[in-house]
């Protein structure tokens, strides 16, 4: 899986880049090597917004695009929550694909019988 990390209104440090790669490593094992993950880290400039550290992720898979958005006062916490959201979506997507394949195999056997 290719990972692209961008910053908007904030600088992407090596620490943040490593945190993103570490958190999304588990997700990368479950999806294709051809998938692309885009992570955008930003900071809201409005002082009235308490959760001003925002992380957004988009995974482009074959036949599906998964998106998540998280915000908190700490960027590392936002990244952690974002990775959990994406992990949950990837798991659900894989289960749906497996279920469809299983159903198609069963229907094929019934048609031949």
C-alpha positions as CSV (number, residue, x, y, z in Angstrom):
1,X,0.0,0.0,0.0
2,X,1.3,3.4,-0.9
3,X,0.9,6.1,1.8
4,X,0.8,9.8,1.0
5,X,0.8,12.2,3.9
6,X,0.0,15.9,3.3
7,X,-0.3,18.8,5.6
8,X,-2.7,21.7,5.3
9,X,-2.0,24.7,7.6
10,X,0.5,22.6,9.4
11,X,3.9,21.1,8.8
12,X,4.2,17.3,8.5
13,X,7.1,16.3,10.7
14,X,9.0,13.0,10.6
15,X,7.3,12.1,13.9
16,X,3.8,12.5,12.4
17,X,4.8,10.7,9.2
18,X,6.1,7.7,11.3
19,X,3.0,7.7,13.4
20,X,0.8,7.5,10.3
21,X,2.9,4.7,8.8
22,X,2.9,2.8,12.2
23,X,-0.8,3.1,12.7
24,X,-1.8,2.1,9.2
25,X,0.7,-0.9,8.9
26,X,-2.0,-3.3,10.2
27,X,-4.5,-2.0,7.6
28,X,-1.8,-2.4,4.9
29,X,-1.5,-6.1,5.6
30,X,-5.2,-6.6,4.9
31,X,-5.5,-4.9,1.6
32,X,-3.8,-5.0,-1.8
33,X,-0.4,-3.6,-2.5
34,X,-2.0,-1.6,-5.3
35,X,-4.2,0.4,-2.8
36,X,-3.4,4.0,-2.1
37,X,-3.8,5.7,1.2
38,X,-4.0,9.5,1.3
39,X,-3.8,11.1,4.8
40,X,-4.3,14.8,5.2
41,X,-3.3,16.5,8.5
42,X,-4.6,20.0,9.2
43,X,-5.1,22.5,11.9
44,X,-8.2,24.6,12.3
45,X,-7.3,28.2,12.9
46,X,-10.6,29.1,14.6
47,X,-10.0,29.5,18.4
48,X,-13.6,28.6,19.2
49,X,-13.0,25.1,17.9
50,X,-11.5,22.9,20.7
51,X,-10.8,19.9,18.5
52,X,-8.5,21.8,16.1
53,X,-6.2,19.0,15.1
54,X,-7.9,17.3,12.1
55,X,-6.8,14.1,10.3
56,X,-8.6,12.8,7.2
57,X,-7.9,9.6,5.3
58,X,-9.0,8.2,1.9
59,X,-8.2,4.6,0.8
60,X,-8.6,3.8,-2.9
61,X,-9.3,0.1,-3.3
62,X,-10.3,-1.9,-6.3
63,X,-14.0,-1.1,-6.6
64,X,-14.3,1.0,-3.4
65,X,-13.2,4.2,-1.8
66,X,-13.1,4.4,2.0
67,X,-13.0,7.7,3.8
68,X,-12.7,8.8,7.5
69,X,-12.4,12.1,9.3
70,X,-11.3,12.6,12.9
71,X,-10.5,15.7,15.1
72,X,-9.2,16.1,18.6
73,X,-7.0,18.5,20.6
74,X,-3.9,16.3,19.9
75,X,-2.8,15.3,16.4
76,X,-1.4,11.9,17.4
77,X,-4.8,11.1,19.0
78,X,-6.5,12.1,15.8
79,X,-4.3,9.8,13.8
80,X,-4.9,6.9,16.2
81,X,-8.7,7.3,16.0
82,X,-8.5,7.7,12.2
83,X,-6.6,4.5,11.9
84,X,-9.2,2.7,14.0
85,X,-12.1,4.0,11.8
86,X,-10.3,2.9,8.6
87,X,-9.4,-0.5,10.1
88,X,-13.1,-1.0,10.9
89,X,-14.2,0.0,7.4
90,X,-11.6,-2.3,5.7
91,X,-12.7,-5.2,7.8
92,X,-16.3,-4.7,6.9
93,X,-15.4,-4.3,3.2
94,X,-13.4,-7.5,3.3
95,X,-16.3,-9.4,5.0
96,X,-18.7,-8.2,2.4
97,X,-16.5,-9.3,-0.5
98,X,-15.9,-12.7,1.0
99,X,-19.7,-13.1,1.6
100,X,-20.4,-12.3,-2.0
101,X,-17.9,-14.8,-3.3
102,X,-19.2,-17.5,-1.0
103,X,-22.8,-16.8,-2.2
104,X,-21.7,-16.9,-5.8
105,X,-20.0,-20.3,-5.3
106,X,-23.0,-21.7,-3.6
107,X,-25.4,-20.5,-6.3
108,X,-23.1,-21.9,-9.0
109,X,-23.3,-25.3,-7.3
110,X,-27.1,-25.2,-7.1
111,X,-27.4,-24.2,-10.7
112,X,-25.3,-27.2,-11.8
113,X,-27.2,-29.7,-9.7
